[in-house]
Amino acid sequence: MRILFVCLALAASLLAQSPSIDPNKVVDLTYTFDSSTIYWPTAKPFEWQKEQWGKTPKGYFYAAARYAASEHGGTHFDSPIHFSEGKQTIDQIPASKLVGKALVVDVRPKVGGHPDSLITAQDLLAWEKEHGIIQEGSIVIALTGWGQYWPDKKKYIGTDKPGDVANLHFPGYAKDAAELLASRKVAGVGIDTPSLDYGQSNDFITHQVLNGANIYGLENVANLEKLPTKGATVIALPMKIGGGSGAPARIIAILP
């Protein structure tokens, strides 16, 4: 009994001494899901409807609503099965892989607002020369600056017409960049545009390479300019959809 008491007292003491997370070090990397959320031109947009909203007959307030959404839209998560048959679905990805060290590759000077820019292996090698080899299990995220156009659909994806995939224009990763990242065995790859592949891709080869290596994707990531090049921890939590090829996600970063 005495040992139990001592253990409980020690646990309470440790909890009391543990500092809470500094709110200034928490960065929300997620866009709000609402009627302005950008989806692929062929995808069904986000829908949200109130079911009950107000005072009940018994006098207390009650709120409940329903929503519908495609897996791939807004800030979201691509599971490896998205472009690779037999690879992991959303619910099969270990939770340990959803948390990792963020490595931010700032390609804004190269992109310069050009919508068809490609992030190449050479860009990643130049980053490694300055910051060190990309570590296994890390989460590599490209900062293209494209978030400045959210939520203007025409500027952000190149078209505001439903079903129009011919006029998609935004930066993405080149095939050789995907191959390099796969060789580094990263856990995930992210970007502040609608897709890991650039808008004019017609074969989604970057998805094929990364998903084929069981590497997940994070797309439409917000506020990347608030992260350091290295040192932040990313927590990317998708809705755990059984068999899902993707899911809406709440992505945050903890600054060092």
Secondary structure by P-SEA (a helix, b strand, c coil): caaaaaaaaaaaaaaaaccccccccccccccccccccccccccccbbbbbcccccccccbbbbbbcccccccccbbbbccccccccccccccccccccbbbbbbbbccccccccccccccaaaaaaaaaccccccccbbbbbbccccccccccccccccccccccccbbbbbbcaaaaaaaaaacccccccccccccccccccaaaaaaaaaacbbbbcccccccccccccbbbbbbccccccccccccbbbbbcc
